[in-house]
C-alpha cells in the first residue's frame, strides 16, 4: 500500500441528512482503502433521477448519506490484493459487480451477479463505512457515492476505462443513458424492423431511443408531456412524438393509433410515473408484446392490469442498468463514445460545481434540462 493510501483524507461531499432536508456540501473524512478496495478521486459526476429518490429515502432511508452514483474518477490508491487497478487509472464506480463465474454471470440471461450484487445497505461488503461526517458514520449511495471529492469502492465495483473518452461523456454513461441503451441491446434485443414506444424522454429514455435506432427499429414512438423534448428526441431517432396532454385519449390508445391498432413490439417505461407502467403494457401487441420497467418511483408496490397481462399474453420485465455487465459491456459503450457513434454530447444541458449541488435539484425541473454535469 502506498503512503497516500494509509492516510485519512478530509474533503468535501454532498450529504443528505434526512427526508426533506436540503442537500449540503459538508467536510467529510474518507478512510484509506482496505483489502480489495480502491480510493478514487472523483473528477466528474452527474445527476440521475435515482439520486433524487435516494434523498427522499428510497429504497431504504439511510442517513446521513453521501449522494451520487453517476461519475468518473481517477484511482488515488489501492488496498492489498487489488490486481487489476493501479494509481492514476481512469475508472467508473458502478453499483453492479461482475464475477464472470456465478450461475447468473455464466447464464447469458442477466447482468445481476450473485457474487457481487447490487447493494442497498449503504455500507461496504464488510459491514462498515469508509466515510464519516461530524464524527458520524456516513452511508454510501449503493457502492458509489460519486458526489464526493474522494470515495472508496470495492474493486469488484470499479470499471477501468479508456482514458481517451471525454470525462463528461464517461459520467453520462455511468448509469442513466446506458441503462436505456442497454435495455434495447442486452435486456430485450430489439429486432430490426420492430416498433418501439418510449414513455419518458429524459436521459434514460433517449438512451432507449438511440439503442432502438442502433438495433434497427423501424418505428420509434416517443412520449413526453414536455414539448421541448420533441426536437431533441428526433435527433436521437424518434420517428413519432406524442405529447399526451394535447389529447383526450389514453397513451396506449394514442400509440395504437400510430400502429394500425396493433400496438408496438416493445414498450419502455422510463419516467417512473404512477400509471405509466399500465399504459406501456397495454400499448404492446397481443401475444408477443414486451414491456420493460426502467423508471423508478418512490414506492415499492404499483398496481398492474393483470387481465391485460394474462389474457393479452404480454411480457412485463424489470431492468437494472439495461442488462449491461459492467466489466464485459461498459467498455464497449466507452469505445462507441470515443468513436462518436453515440450522441451523448446532446444530453449535456447544464454544468455546475460540487459547491453548487443544491442548484442541480432546481435545474432538473427546467423543461430544457436533460443532464446536469457536476465538476468535482
C-alpha angles and dihedrals in degrees: 000000000000122000092253092053092059094059131084111240122215111207144138128278139168106253131190114204100188149325109312093011119131112250108246135191107243136180107251138176121237117198125220117270116268126215111315093013139104133205113225130202102216116225105176134007136173141206120257125184088245089065089062090051091049090054087053093054100263127174093358124003102233118161145224089029131178102224134216135077102181118078153095130236149158126261108252097181142343134220128229121301096017103143109175103040133067138175115291095022112141108235146172117222110222137196093220128061131205122209095172089214109072124092093261096047092050095044097076087217103093145021094216103112115207094207097049105024130175107282124217095173096092091226138090123271090264091060098254137097127240093207136069137177126198088350092304128117111263117211120225124231102246102308095319126060093182097171089081131089088234132018136174119227133177108253092239088065095052125090119200109218140193106274091217091080116098110256091231091055092046090055092049094053094048092090130333105044094038091049089059096041092047094049090068095040106037109013100044107005095220109220128231111268095021128132124242136188120200117196108201122022103212122119092296093047093048088051088056090048093051092044092050091049091049090051090054102255110173100205121032114181116196120200123194135138089219104090092195090070093064096084094044091048090054090055090056094047112276111151097187128027125202125192100192093198089071094062140060092218128090119259092250090053091049090051092050089050087062094046103050090264093298102101127222133301093233133022123188119197105206104159102069090220120151112260097015094098091063091047089052091049094049092047093066129091123272115260098004109035116126124204121194121201110212107143116088126214133188097264134074099215129050130178117250128196095242094184091058090049097045105038093033092057089225129154125232120188140166126233131207116190088345093282089295115153107218100220099033103037111022093069087057090056089049090053091051089053093050090051089049092239091133127058097225092139088067089065095060106095104146138026130195139164124251089252089063095048093130088065090063091069090055096042092054089062092061116102094232095051120108106150131008112208117207120208107211 
